[in-house]
Amino acid sequence: MVCRKRFPQDNTPEPVQGRGGP
Protein backbone atom coordinates (compact mmCIF):
# COMPACT_ATOMS: atom_id res chain seq x y z
CA MET A 1 0.00 0.00 0.00
CA VAL A 2 0.98 3.63 -0.24
CA CYS A 3 2.09 5.82 2.63
CA ARG A 4 -1.24 6.90 4.02
CA LYS A 5 -2.47 7.64 7.50
CA ARG A 6 -4.78 4.79 8.48
CA PHE A 7 -6.10 6.57 11.54
CA PRO A 8 -7.25 10.21 11.85
CA GLN A 9 -5.37 10.43 15.15
CA ASP A 10 -2.18 9.18 13.56
CA ASN A 11 -1.19 12.20 11.49
CA THR A 12 2.16 10.65 10.67
CA PRO A 13 2.29 9.47 7.04
CA GLU A 14 4.18 6.19 7.28
CA PRO A 15 4.13 3.06 5.12
CA VAL A 16 1.29 0.84 6.25
CA GLN A 17 2.77 -2.60 5.62
CA GLY A 18 3.30 -4.20 8.99
CA ARG A 19 1.61 -1.55 11.08
CA GLY A 20 -1.96 -2.31 12.08
CA GLY A 21 -2.42 0.24 14.85
CA PRO A 22 -1.39 3.70 16.04
Contact map, one row per residue, 1 for C-alpha under 8 A:
1110000000000011100000
1111000000000011000000
1111100000001111000000
0111110000001111000000
0011111101111101000000
0001111101000001000000
0000111111100000000001
0000111111100000000000
0000001111100000000001
0000111111111000000001
0000101111111000000000
0000100001111100000000
0011100001111110000000
0011100000011111000000
1111000000001111101000
1111110000000111111100
1000000000000011111000
0000000000000001111100
0000000000000011111111
0000000000000001011111
0000000000000000001111
0000001011000000001111
